[in-house]
Amino acid sequence: MYLYAELEKATKNFKEELGKGASGVVYKGVLADERVVAVKALADIYQAEEVFWAEVSTIVKVNHMNLVRTWGFCSEDKHRVLFS
């Protein structure tokens, strides 16, 4: 689990948008260890809470060569973020 401040820094304050979907926006980021990541910030915290935990529980179980591996998540205050 990562702190929201770490993901803010990695994405340069969520500057470079890669895409947008029904559940949130995906941004480009670079972690402190220089890994380039896609950071998905979920939109509506009240609606997204169940979606977030459902995604986290599913993602940790999935391992397939054709799927992007999820490296972590953040659940801090009102922020729900996944990154891979």
PDB file with one MODEL, atoms N, CA, C and O in Angstrom:
MODEL        1
ATOM      1  N   MET A   1       0.847  -1.171   0.000  1.00  0.00           N
ATOM      2  CA  MET A   1       0.000   0.000   0.000  1.00  0.00           C
ATOM      3  C   MET A   1       0.897   1.241   0.000  1.00  0.00           C
ATOM      4  O   MET A   1       1.905   1.292   0.704  1.00  0.00           O
ATOM      5  N   TYR A   2       0.515   2.230  -0.795  1.00  0.00           N
ATOM      6  CA  TYR A   2       1.288   3.457  -0.928  1.00  0.00           C
ATOM      7  C   TYR A   2       0.527   4.636  -0.337  1.00  0.00           C
ATOM      8  O   TYR A   2      -0.699   4.604  -0.238  1.00  0.00           O
ATOM      9  N   LEU A   3       1.252   5.665   0.050  1.00  0.00           N
ATOM     10  CA  LEU A   3       0.631   6.903   0.512  1.00  0.00           C
ATOM     11  C   LEU A   3       0.185   7.725  -0.690  1.00  0.00           C
ATOM     12  O   LEU A   3       0.803   7.675  -1.754  1.00  0.00           O
ATOM     13  N   TYR A   4      -0.883   8.473  -0.511  1.00  0.00           N
ATOM     14  CA  TYR A   4      -1.395   9.312  -1.590  1.00  0.00           C
ATOM     15  C   TYR A   4      -0.333  10.326  -2.025  1.00  0.00           C
ATOM     16  O   TYR A   4      -0.198  10.605  -3.217  1.00  0.00           O
ATOM     17  N   ALA A   5       0.416  10.875  -1.073  1.00  0.00           N
ATOM     18  CA  ALA A   5       1.467  11.856  -1.391  1.00  0.00           C
ATOM     19  C   ALA A   5       2.522  11.257  -2.325  1.00  0.00           C
ATOM     20  O   ALA A   5       3.051  11.956  -3.189  1.00  0.00           O
ATOM     21  N   GLU A   6       2.829   9.969  -2.158  1.00  0.00           N
ATOM     22  CA  GLU A   6       3.798   9.300  -3.031  1.00  0.00           C
ATOM     23  C   GLU A   6       3.273   9.226  -4.465  1.00  0.00           C
ATOM     24  O   GLU A   6       4.026   9.410  -5.421  1.00  0.00           O
ATOM     25  N   LEU A   7       1.974   8.954  -4.603  1.00  0.00           N
ATOM     26  CA  LEU A   7       1.384   8.856  -5.939  1.00  0.00           C
ATOM     27  C   LEU A   7       1.197  10.233  -6.569  1.00  0.00           C
ATOM     28  O   LEU A   7       1.284  10.375  -7.789  1.00  0.00           O
ATOM     29  N   GLU A   8       0.942  11.245  -5.742  1.00  0.00           N
ATOM     30  CA  GLU A   8       0.893  12.623  -6.258  1.00  0.00           C
ATOM     31  C   GLU A   8       2.250  13.005  -6.843  1.00  0.00           C
ATOM     32  O   GLU A   8       2.336  13.583  -7.927  1.00  0.00           O
ATOM     33  N   LYS A   9       3.301  12.673  -6.109  1.00  0.00           N
ATOM     34  CA  LYS A   9       4.659  12.976  -6.576  1.00  0.00           C
ATOM     35  C   LYS A   9       4.983  12.186  -7.840  1.00  0.00           C
ATOM     36  O   LYS A   9       5.547  12.733  -8.788  1.00  0.00           O
ATOM     37  N   ALA A  10       4.631  10.911  -7.858  1.00  0.00           N
ATOM     38  CA  ALA A  10       4.921  10.045  -9.010  1.00  0.00           C
ATOM     39  C   ALA A  10       4.229  10.529 -10.278  1.00  0.00           C
ATOM     40  O   ALA A  10       4.768  10.379 -11.375  1.00  0.00           O
ATOM     41  N   THR A  11       3.037  11.109 -10.135  1.00  0.00           N
ATOM     42  CA  THR A  11       2.260  11.561 -11.296  1.00  0.00           C
ATOM     43  C   THR A  11       2.414  13.058 -11.560  1.00  0.00           C
ATOM     44  O   THR A  11       1.749  13.613 -12.435  1.00  0.00           O
ATOM     45  N   LYS A  12       3.295  13.703 -10.798  1.00  0.00           N
ATOM     46  CA  LYS A  12       3.459  15.165 -10.893  1.00  0.00           C
ATOM     47  C   LYS A  12       2.109  15.849 -10.696  1.00  0.00           C
ATOM     48  O   LYS A  12       1.678  16.675 -11.500  1.00  0.00           O
ATOM     49  N   ASN A  13       1.461  15.472  -9.595  1.00  0.00           N
ATOM     50  CA  ASN A  13       0.145  15.994  -9.212  1.00  0.00           C
ATOM     51  C   ASN A  13      -0.938  15.622 -10.222  1.00  0.00           C
ATOM     52  O   ASN A  13      -1.800  16.435 -10.554  1.00  0.00           O
ATOM     53  N   PHE A  14      -0.880  14.385 -10.703  1.00  0.00           N
ATOM     54  CA  PHE A  14      -1.872  13.834 -11.639  1.00  0.00           C
ATOM     55  C   PHE A  14      -1.980  14.696 -12.904  1.00  0.00           C
ATOM     56  O   PHE A  14      -3.066  15.103 -13.316  1.00  0.00           O
ATOM     57  N   LYS A  15      -0.822  14.954 -13.494  1.00  0.00           N
ATOM     58  CA  LYS A  15      -0.715  15.871 -14.633  1.00  0.00           C
ATOM     59  C   LYS A  15      -0.997  15.213 -15.982  1.00  0.00           C
ATOM     60  O   LYS A  15      -1.782  15.745 -16.768  1.00  0.00           O
ATOM     61  N   GLU A  16      -0.372  14.063 -16.270  1.00  0.00           N
ATOM     62  CA  GLU A  16      -0.452  13.467 -17.609  1.00  0.00           C
ATOM     63  C   GLU A  16      -1.535  12.389 -17.685  1.00  0.00           C
ATOM     64  O   GLU A  16      -1.328  11.247 -17.275  1.00  0.00           O
ATOM     65  N   GLU A  17      -2.678  12.776 -18.213  1.00  0.00           N
ATOM     66  CA  GLU A  17      -3.814  11.864 -18.325  1.00  0.00           C
ATOM     67  C   GLU A  17      -3.614  10.915 -19.502  1.00  0.00           C
ATOM     68  O   GLU A  17      -3.323  11.345 -20.618  1.00  0.00           O
ATOM     69  N   LEU A  18      -3.776   9.613 -19.237  1.00  0.00           N
ATOM     70  CA  LEU A  18      -3.653   8.599 -20.287  1.00  0.00           C
ATOM     71  C   LEU A  18      -5.008   8.164 -20.827  1.00  0.00           C
ATOM     72  O   LEU A  18      -5.127   7.774 -21.989  1.00  0.00           O
ATOM     73  N   GLY A  19      -6.020   8.232 -19.984  1.00  0.00           N
ATOM     74  CA  GLY A  19      -7.351   7.800 -20.404  1.00  0.00           C
ATOM     75  C   GLY A  19      -8.374   8.038 -19.318  1.00  0.00           C
ATOM     76  O   GLY A  19      -8.043   8.380 -18.183  1.00  0.00           O
ATOM     77  N   LYS A  20      -9.623   7.848 -19.693  1.00  0.00           N
ATOM     78  CA  LYS A  20     -10.723   8.098 -18.775  1.00  0.00           C
ATOM     79  C   LYS A  20     -11.783   7.038 -18.995  1.00  0.00           C
ATOM     80  O   LYS A  20     -12.056   6.653 -20.132  1.00  0.00           O
ATOM     81  N   GLY A  21     -12.380   6.567 -17.919  1.00  0.00           N
ATOM     82  CA  GLY A  21     -13.447   5.580 -18.015  1.00  0.00           C
ATOM     83  C   GLY A  21     -14.559   5.912 -17.046  1.00  0.00           C
ATOM     84  O   GLY A  21     -14.542   6.957 -16.396  1.00  0.00           O
ATOM     85  N   ALA A  22     -15.522   5.021 -16.952  1.00  0.00           N
ATOM     86  CA  ALA A  22     -16.681   5.255 -16.094  1.00  0.00           C
ATOM     87  C   ALA A  22     -16.303   5.345 -14.618  1.00  0.00           C
ATOM     88  O   ALA A  22     -16.927   6.088 -13.860  1.00  0.00           O
ATOM     89  N   SER A  23     -15.285   4.592 -14.210  1.00  0.00           N
ATOM     90  CA  SER A  23     -14.953   4.571 -12.782  1.00  0.00           C
ATOM     91  C   SER A  23     -13.810   5.498 -12.385  1.00  0.00           C
ATOM     92  O   SER A  23     -13.524   5.634 -11.196  1.00  0.00           O
ATOM     93  N   GLY A  24     -13.148   6.141 -13.353  1.00  0.00           N
ATOM     94  CA  GLY A  24     -12.073   7.054 -12.985  1.00  0.00           C
ATOM     95  C   GLY A  24     -11.174   7.433 -14.139  1.00  0.00           C
ATOM     96  O   GLY A  24     -11.466   7.158 -15.303  1.00  0.00           O
ATOM     97  N   VAL A  25     -10.059   8.079 -13.783  1.00  0.00           N
ATOM     98  CA  VAL A  25      -9.096   8.587 -14.759  1.00  0.00           C
ATOM     99  C   VAL A  25      -7.756   7.888 -14.534  1.00  0.00           C
ATOM    100  O   VAL A  25      -7.369   7.632 -13.394  1.00  0.00           O
ATOM    101  N   VAL A  26      -7.048   7.579 -15.629  1.00  0.00           N
ATOM    102  CA  VAL A  26      -5.738   6.927 -15.558  1.00  0.00           C
ATOM    103  C   VAL A  26      -4.663   7.943 -15.936  1.00  0.00           C
ATOM    104  O   VAL A  26      -4.765   8.631 -16.951  1.00  0.00           O
ATOM    105  N   TYR A  27      -3.632   8.020 -15.097  1.00  0.00           N
ATOM    106  CA  TYR A  27      -2.528   8.962 -15.297  1.00  0.00           C
ATOM    107  C   TYR A  27      -1.207   8.207 -15.403  1.00  0.00           C
ATOM    108  O   TYR A  27      -1.070   7.093 -14.896  1.00  0.00           O
ATOM    109  N   LYS A  28      -0.241   8.829 -16.067  1.00  0.00           N
ATOM    110  CA  LYS A  28       1.110   8.279 -16.128  1.00  0.00           C
ATOM    111  C   LYS A  28       1.863   8.732 -14.886  1.00  0.00           C
ATOM    112  O   LYS A  28       1.721   9.869 -14.435  1.00  0.00           O
ATOM    113  N   GLY A  29       2.671   7.818 -14.337  1.00  0.00           N
ATOM    114  CA  GLY A  29       3.494   8.157 -13.191  1.00  0.00           C
ATOM    115  C   GLY A  29       4.827   7.443 -13.238  1.00  0.00           C
ATOM    116  O   GLY A  29       4.994   6.462 -13.962  1.00  0.00           O
ATOM    117  N   VAL A  30       5.776   7.943 -12.460  1.00  0.00           N
ATOM    118  CA  VAL A  30       7.083   7.306 -12.311  1.00  0.00           C
ATOM    119  C   VAL A  30       7.360   7.210 -10.811  1.00  0.00           C
ATOM    120  O   VAL A  30       7.465   8.225 -10.123  1.00  0.00           O
ATOM    121  N   LEU A  31       7.476   5.973 -10.313  1.00  0.00           N
ATOM    122  CA  LEU A  31       7.723   5.756  -8.889  1.00  0.00           C
ATOM    123  C   LEU A  31       9.159   6.114  -8.525  1.00  0.00           C
ATOM    124  O   LEU A  31       9.998   6.318  -9.402  1.00  0.00           O
ATOM    125  N   ALA A  32       9.432   6.187  -7.237  1.00  0.00           N
ATOM    126  CA  ALA A  32      10.768   6.539  -6.750  1.00  0.00           C
ATOM    127  C   ALA A  32      11.839   5.578  -7.261  1.00  0.00           C
ATOM    128  O   ALA A  32      12.992   5.970  -7.442  1.00  0.00           O
ATOM    129  N   ASP A  33      11.455   4.304  -7.498  1.00  0.00           N
ATOM    130  CA  ASP A  33      12.423   3.325  -8.011  1.00  0.00           C
ATOM    131  C   ASP A  33      12.508   3.341  -9.542  1.00  0.00           C
ATOM    132  O   ASP A  33      13.100   2.448 -10.147  1.00  0.00           O
ATOM    133  N   GLU A  34      11.912   4.362 -10.158  1.00  0.00           N
ATOM    134  CA  GLU A  34      11.941   4.642 -11.598  1.00  0.00           C
ATOM    135  C   GLU A  34      11.043   3.742 -12.441  1.00  0.00           C
ATOM    136  O   GLU A  34      11.147   3.759 -13.667  1.00  0.00           O
ATOM    137  N   ARG A  35      10.166   2.958 -11.818  1.00  0.00           N
ATOM    138  CA  ARG A  35       9.173   2.193 -12.582  1.00  0.00           C
ATOM    139  C   ARG A  35       8.134   3.154 -13.139  1.00  0.00           C
ATOM    140  O   ARG A  35       7.605   4.002 -12.420  1.00  0.00           O
ATOM    141  N   VAL A  36       7.848   3.011 -14.428  1.00  0.00           N
ATOM    142  CA  VAL A  36       6.781   3.797 -15.051  1.00  0.00           C
ATOM    143  C   VAL A  36       5.478   3.050 -14.795  1.00  0.00           C
ATOM    144  O   VAL A  36       5.382   1.848 -15.042  1.00  0.00           O
ATOM    145  N   VAL A  37       4.479   3.772 -14.299  1.00  0.00           N
ATOM    146  CA  VAL A  37       3.217   3.139 -13.916  1.00  0.00           C
ATOM    147  C   VAL A  37       2.015   3.883 -14.487  1.00  0.00           C
ATOM    148  O   VAL A  37       2.089   5.065 -14.821  1.00  0.00           O
ATOM    149  N   ALA A  38       0.915   3.158 -14.588  1.00  0.00           N
ATOM    150  CA  ALA A  38      -0.386   3.746 -14.901  1.00  0.00           C
ATOM    151  C   ALA A  38      -1.134   3.816 -13.574  1.00  0.00           C
ATOM    152  O   ALA A  38      -1.279   2.806 -12.885  1.00  0.00           O
ATOM    153  N   VAL A  39      -1.606   4.999 -13.220  1.00  0.00           N
ATOM    154  CA  VAL A  39      -2.256   5.230 -11.934  1.00  0.00           C
ATOM    155  C   VAL A  39      -3.726   5.542 -12.175  1.00  0.00           C
ATOM    156  O   VAL A  39      -4.060   6.544 -12.807  1.00  0.00           O
ATOM    157  N   LYS A  40      -4.602   4.678 -11.669  1.00  0.00           N
ATOM    158  CA  LYS A  40      -6.045   4.862 -11.855  1.00  0.00           C
ATOM    159  C   LYS A  40      -6.644   5.461 -10.591  1.00  0.00           C
ATOM    160  O   LYS A  40      -6.677   4.816  -9.544  1.00  0.00           O
ATOM    161  N   ALA A  41      -7.119   6.702 -10.696  1.00  0.00           N
ATOM    162  CA  ALA A  41      -7.769   7.381  -9.577  1.00  0.00           C
ATOM    163  C   ALA A  41      -9.275   7.238  -9.751  1.00  0.00           C
ATOM    164  O   ALA A  41      -9.842   7.731 -10.727  1.00  0.00           O
ATOM    165  N   LEU A  42      -9.919   6.564  -8.806  1.00  0.00           N
ATOM    166  CA  LEU A  42     -11.362   6.358  -8.898  1.00  0.00           C
ATOM    167  C   LEU A  42     -12.099   7.668  -8.630  1.00  0.00           C
ATOM    168  O   LEU A  42     -11.676   8.481  -7.808  1.00  0.00           O
ATOM    169  N   ALA A  43     -13.196   7.849  -9.332  1.00  0.00           N
ATOM    170  CA  ALA A  43     -13.914   9.120  -9.353  1.00  0.00           C
ATOM    171  C   ALA A  43     -14.682   9.428  -8.067  1.00  0.00           C
ATOM    172  O   ALA A  43     -14.185  10.166  -7.216  1.00  0.00           O
ATOM    173  N   ASP A  44     -15.850   8.887  -7.920  1.00  0.00           N
ATOM    174  CA  ASP A  44     -16.755   9.213  -6.824  1.00  0.00           C
ATOM    175  C   ASP A  44     -16.483   8.289  -5.647  1.00  0.00           C
ATOM    176  O   ASP A  44     -16.725   7.085  -5.731  1.00  0.00           O
ATOM    177  N   ILE A  45     -15.980   8.848  -4.554  1.00  0.00           N
ATOM    178  CA  ILE A  45     -15.589   8.039  -3.407  1.00  0.00           C
ATOM    179  C   ILE A  45     -16.743   7.215  -2.854  1.00  0.00           C
ATOM    180  O   ILE A  45     -16.541   6.064  -2.468  1.00  0.00           O
ATOM    181  N   TYR A  46     -17.923   7.762  -2.806  1.00  0.00           N
ATOM    182  CA  TYR A  46     -19.049   7.035  -2.220  1.00  0.00           C
ATOM    183  C   TYR A  46     -19.461   5.866  -3.103  1.00  0.00           C
ATOM    184  O   TYR A  46     -19.755   4.781  -2.601  1.00  0.00           O
ATOM    185  N   GLN A  47     -19.483   6.078  -4.395  1.00  0.00           N
ATOM    186  CA  GLN A  47     -19.831   5.020  -5.328  1.00  0.00           C
ATOM    187  C   GLN A  47     -18.629   4.097  -5.557  1.00  0.00           C
ATOM    188  O   GLN A  47     -18.798   2.903  -5.803  1.00  0.00           O
ATOM    189  N   ALA A  48     -17.433   4.647  -5.476  1.00  0.00           N
ATOM    190  CA  ALA A  48     -16.225   3.913  -5.837  1.00  0.00           C
ATOM    191  C   ALA A  48     -15.706   2.988  -4.739  1.00  0.00           C
ATOM    192  O   ALA A  48     -14.897   2.107  -5.028  1.00  0.00           O
ATOM    193  N   GLU A  49     -16.134   3.154  -3.515  1.00  0.00           N
ATOM    194  CA  GLU A  49     -15.605   2.344  -2.413  1.00  0.00           C
ATOM    195  C   GLU A  49     -15.762   0.843  -2.672  1.00  0.00           C
ATOM    196  O   GLU A  49     -14.794   0.092  -2.555  1.00  0.00           O
ATOM    197  N   GLU A  50     -16.957   0.409  -3.018  1.00  0.00           N
ATOM    198  CA  GLU A  50     -17.180  -1.010  -3.300  1.00  0.00           C
ATOM    199  C   GLU A  50     -16.437  -1.454  -4.551  1.00  0.00           C
ATOM    200  O   GLU A  50     -15.872  -2.548  -4.590  1.00  0.00           O
ATOM    201  N   VAL A  51     -16.437  -0.606  -5.570  1.00  0.00           N
ATOM    202  CA  VAL A  51     -15.731  -0.915  -6.824  1.00  0.00           C
ATOM    203  C   VAL A  51     -14.238  -1.074  -6.548  1.00  0.00           C
ATOM    204  O   VAL A  51     -13.608  -2.011  -7.039  1.00  0.00           O
ATOM    205  N   PHE A  52     -13.681  -0.166  -5.768  1.00  0.00           N
ATOM    206  CA  PHE A  52     -12.261  -0.195  -5.444  1.00  0.00           C
ATOM    207  C   PHE A  52     -11.875  -1.514  -4.776  1.00  0.00           C
ATOM    208  O   PHE A  52     -10.949  -2.185  -5.230  1.00  0.00           O
ATOM    209  N   TRP A  53     -12.570  -1.890  -3.710  1.00  0.00           N
ATOM    210  CA  TRP A  53     -12.210  -3.105  -2.984  1.00  0.00           C
ATOM    211  C   TRP A  53     -12.489  -4.353  -3.806  1.00  0.00           C
ATOM    212  O   TRP A  53     -11.786  -5.354  -3.665  1.00  0.00           O
ATOM    213  N   ALA A  54     -13.503  -4.310  -4.660  1.00  0.00           N
ATOM    214  CA  ALA A  54     -13.766  -5.439  -5.563  1.00  0.00           C
ATOM    215  C   ALA A  54     -12.610  -5.596  -6.549  1.00  0.00           C
ATOM    216  O   ALA A  54     -12.155  -6.711  -6.805  1.00  0.00           O
ATOM    217  N   GLU A  55     -12.133  -4.467  -7.106  1.00  0.00           N
ATOM    218  CA  GLU A  55     -10.999  -4.518  -8.036  1.00  0.00           C
ATOM    219  C   GLU A  55      -9.745  -5.014  -7.333  1.00  0.00           C
ATOM    220  O   GLU A  55      -9.031  -5.863  -7.867  1.00  0.00           O
ATOM    221  N   VAL A  56      -9.470  -4.495  -6.144  1.00  0.00           N
ATOM    222  CA  VAL A  56      -8.274  -4.908  -5.401  1.00  0.00           C
ATOM    223  C   VAL A  56      -8.316  -6.408  -5.128  1.00  0.00           C
ATOM    224  O   VAL A  56      -7.328  -7.104  -5.365  1.00  0.00           O
ATOM    225  N   SER A  57      -9.441  -6.916  -4.634  1.00  0.00           N
ATOM    226  CA  SER A  57      -9.516  -8.343  -4.300  1.00  0.00           C
ATOM    227  C   SER A  57      -9.417  -9.234  -5.533  1.00  0.00           C
ATOM    228  O   SER A  57      -8.879 -10.338  -5.454  1.00  0.00           O
ATOM    229  N   THR A  58      -9.925  -8.770  -6.665  1.00  0.00           N
ATOM    230  CA  THR A  58      -9.829  -9.544  -7.905  1.00  0.00           C
ATOM    231  C   THR A  58      -8.420  -9.490  -8.479  1.00  0.00           C
ATOM    232  O   THR A  58      -7.867 -10.513  -8.882  1.00  0.00           O
ATOM    233  N   ILE A  59      -7.852  -8.313  -8.512  1.00  0.00           N
ATOM    234  CA  ILE A  59      -6.539  -8.098  -9.124  1.00  0.00           C
ATOM    235  C   ILE A  59      -5.446  -8.899  -8.426  1.00  0.00           C
ATOM    236  O   ILE A  59      -4.564  -9.441  -9.093  1.00  0.00           O
ATOM    237  N   VAL A  60      -5.485  -8.984  -7.107  1.00  0.00           N
ATOM    238  CA  VAL A  60      -4.427  -9.718  -6.401  1.00  0.00           C
ATOM    239  C   VAL A  60      -4.473 -11.216  -6.678  1.00  0.00           C
ATOM    240  O   VAL A  60      -3.481 -11.914  -6.465  1.00  0.00           O
ATOM    241  N   LYS A  61      -5.602 -11.712  -7.145  1.00  0.00           N
ATOM    242  CA  LYS A  61      -5.752 -13.140  -7.443  1.00  0.00           C
ATOM    243  C   LYS A  61      -5.380 -13.489  -8.884  1.00  0.00           C
ATOM    244  O   LYS A  61      -5.110 -14.650  -9.189  1.00  0.00           O
ATOM    245  N   VAL A  62      -5.365 -12.493  -9.768  1.00  0.00           N
ATOM    246  CA  VAL A  62      -5.168 -12.739 -11.195  1.00  0.00           C
ATOM    247  C   VAL A  62      -3.688 -12.662 -11.557  1.00  0.00           C
ATOM    248  O   VAL A  62      -2.988 -11.724 -11.173  1.00  0.00           O
ATOM    249  N   ASN A  63      -3.228 -13.664 -12.300  1.00  0.00           N
ATOM    250  CA  ASN A  63      -1.853 -13.671 -12.795  1.00  0.00           C
ATOM    251  C   ASN A  63      -1.876 -14.309 -14.183  1.00  0.00           C
ATOM    252  O   ASN A  63      -2.010 -15.526 -14.317  1.00  0.00           O
ATOM    253  N   HIS A  64      -1.745 -13.481 -15.201  1.00  0.00           N
ATOM    254  CA  HIS A  64      -1.788 -13.978 -16.575  1.00  0.00           C
ATOM    255  C   HIS A  64      -0.833 -13.162 -17.428  1.00  0.00           C
ATOM    256  O   HIS A  64      -0.708 -11.953 -17.239  1.00  0.00           O
ATOM    257  N   MET A  65      -0.157 -13.818 -18.369  1.00  0.00           N
ATOM    258  CA  MET A  65       0.843 -13.140 -19.199  1.00  0.00           C
ATOM    259  C   MET A  65       0.261 -12.037 -20.076  1.00  0.00           C
ATOM    260  O   MET A  65       1.001 -11.150 -20.501  1.00  0.00           O
ATOM    261  N   ASN A  66      -1.033 -12.060 -20.359  1.00  0.00           N
ATOM    262  CA  ASN A  66      -1.655 -11.041 -21.202  1.00  0.00           C
ATOM    263  C   ASN A  66      -2.297  -9.902 -20.414  1.00  0.00           C
ATOM    264  O   ASN A  66      -2.939  -9.027 -20.995  1.00  0.00           O
ATOM    265  N   LEU A  67      -2.127  -9.912 -19.112  1.00  0.00           N
ATOM    266  CA  LEU A  67      -2.702  -8.858 -18.275  1.00  0.00           C
ATOM    267  C   LEU A  67      -1.598  -8.060 -17.599  1.00  0.00           C
ATOM    268  O   LEU A  67      -0.554  -8.601 -17.236  1.00  0.00           O
ATOM    269  N   VAL A  68      -1.840  -6.784 -17.438  1.00  0.00           N
ATOM    270  CA  VAL A  68      -0.894  -5.910 -16.745  1.00  0.00           C
ATOM    271  C   VAL A  68      -0.936  -6.245 -15.259  1.00  0.00           C
ATOM    272  O   VAL A  68      -2.013  -6.397 -14.683  1.00  0.00           O
ATOM    273  N   ARG A  69       0.213  -6.357 -14.651  1.00  0.00           N
ATOM    274  CA  ARG A  69       0.289  -6.672 -13.225  1.00  0.00           C
ATOM    275  C   ARG A  69       0.067  -5.412 -12.401  1.00  0.00           C
ATOM    276  O   ARG A  69       0.648  -4.366 -12.690  1.00  0.00           O
ATOM    277  N   THR A  70      -0.762  -5.509 -11.389  1.00  0.00           N
ATOM    278  CA  THR A  70      -0.998  -4.383 -10.484  1.00  0.00           C
ATOM    279  C   THR A  70       0.047  -4.430  -9.381  1.00  0.00           C
ATOM    280  O   THR A  70       0.243  -5.464  -8.742  1.00  0.00           O
ATOM    281  N   TRP A  71       0.722  -3.297  -9.161  1.00  0.00           N
ATOM    282  CA  TRP A  71       1.793  -3.235  -8.175  1.00  0.00           C
ATOM    283  C   TRP A  71       1.324  -2.735  -6.824  1.00  0.00           C
ATOM    284  O   TRP A  71       1.953  -3.019  -5.805  1.00  0.00           O
ATOM    285  N   GLY A  72       0.231  -1.994  -6.802  1.00  0.00           N
ATOM    286  CA  GLY A  72      -0.188  -1.492  -5.504  1.00  0.00           C
ATOM    287  C   GLY A  72      -1.453  -0.671  -5.557  1.00  0.00           C
ATOM    288  O   GLY A  72      -2.090  -0.517  -6.599  1.00  0.00           O
ATOM    289  N   PHE A  73      -1.790  -0.152  -4.400  1.00  0.00           N
ATOM    290  CA  PHE A  73      -2.993   0.660  -4.286  1.00  0.00           C
ATOM    291  C   PHE A  73      -2.842   1.640  -3.135  1.00  0.00           C
ATOM    292  O   PHE A  73      -1.928   1.536  -2.318  1.00  0.00           O
ATOM    293  N   CYS A  74      -3.757   2.585  -3.093  1.00  0.00           N
ATOM    294  CA  CYS A  74      -3.810   3.569  -2.021  1.00  0.00           C
ATOM    295  C   CYS A  74      -5.264   3.729  -1.608  1.00  0.00           C
ATOM    296  O   CYS A  74      -6.140   3.928  -2.450  1.00  0.00           O
ATOM    297  N   SER A  75      -5.513   3.641  -0.319  1.00  0.00           N
ATOM    298  CA  SER A  75      -6.839   3.886   0.244  1.00  0.00           C
ATOM    299  C   SER A  75      -6.628   4.794   1.440  1.00  0.00           C
ATOM    300  O   SER A  75      -6.511   4.334   2.576  1.00  0.00           O
ATOM    301  N   GLU A  76      -6.581   6.094   1.168  1.00  0.00           N
ATOM    302  CA  GLU A  76      -6.257   7.073   2.198  1.00  0.00           C
ATOM    303  C   GLU A  76      -7.282   8.199   2.158  1.00  0.00           C
ATOM    304  O   GLU A  76      -7.491   8.822   1.116  1.00  0.00           O
ATOM    305  N   ASP A  77      -7.912   8.453   3.283  1.00  0.00           N
ATOM    306  CA  ASP A  77      -8.965   9.469   3.363  1.00  0.00           C
ATOM    307  C   ASP A  77     -10.002   9.215   2.279  1.00  0.00           C
ATOM    308  O   ASP A  77     -10.604   8.143   2.232  1.00  0.00           O
ATOM    309  N   LYS A  78     -10.211  10.197   1.408  1.00  0.00           N
ATOM    310  CA  LYS A  78     -11.209  10.057   0.338  1.00  0.00           C
ATOM    311  C   LYS A  78     -10.603   9.521  -0.961  1.00  0.00           C
ATOM    312  O   LYS A  78     -11.316   9.383  -1.955  1.00  0.00           O
ATOM    313  N   HIS A  79      -9.322   9.222  -0.972  1.00  0.00           N
ATOM    314  CA  HIS A  79      -8.620   8.808  -2.188  1.00  0.00           C
ATOM    315  C   HIS A  79      -8.596   7.291  -2.335  1.00  0.00           C
ATOM    316  O   HIS A  79      -8.248   6.569  -1.401  1.00  0.00           O
ATOM    317  N   ARG A  80      -8.975   6.817  -3.534  1.00  0.00           N
ATOM    318  CA  ARG A  80      -8.903   5.401  -3.875  1.00  0.00           C
ATOM    319  C   ARG A  80      -8.157   5.297  -5.196  1.00  0.00           C
ATOM    320  O   ARG A  80      -8.658   5.740  -6.230  1.00  0.00           O
ATOM    321  N   VAL A  81      -6.962   4.715  -5.167  1.00  0.00           N
ATOM    322  CA  VAL A  81      -6.085   4.700  -6.333  1.00  0.00           C
ATOM    323  C   VAL A  81      -5.481   3.308  -6.508  1.00  0.00           C
ATOM    324  O   VAL A  81      -5.043   2.684  -5.541  1.00  0.00           O
ATOM    325  N   LEU A  82      -5.462   2.828  -7.758  1.00  0.00           N
ATOM    326  CA  LEU A  82      -4.795   1.577  -8.127  1.00  0.00           C
ATOM    327  C   LEU A  82      -3.668   1.930  -9.082  1.00  0.00           C
ATOM    328  O   LEU A  82      -3.788   2.892  -9.840  1.00  0.00           O
ATOM    329  N   PHE A  83      -2.574   1.172  -9.064  1.00  0.00           N
ATOM    330  CA  PHE A  83      -1.552   1.420 -10.080  1.00  0.00           C
ATOM    331  C   PHE A  83      -0.871   0.144 -10.509  1.00  0.00           C
ATOM    332  O   PHE A  83      -0.701  -0.804  -9.742  1.00  0.00           O
ATOM    333  N   SER A  84      -0.481   0.167 -11.804  1.00  0.00           N
ATOM    334  CA  SER A  84       0.176  -0.990 -12.400  1.00  0.00           C
ATOM    335  C   SER A  84       1.234  -0.536 -13.367  1.00  0.00           C
ATOM    336  O   SER A  84       1.907  -1.365 -13.979  1.00  0.00           O
TER     337      SER A  84
ENDMDL
END
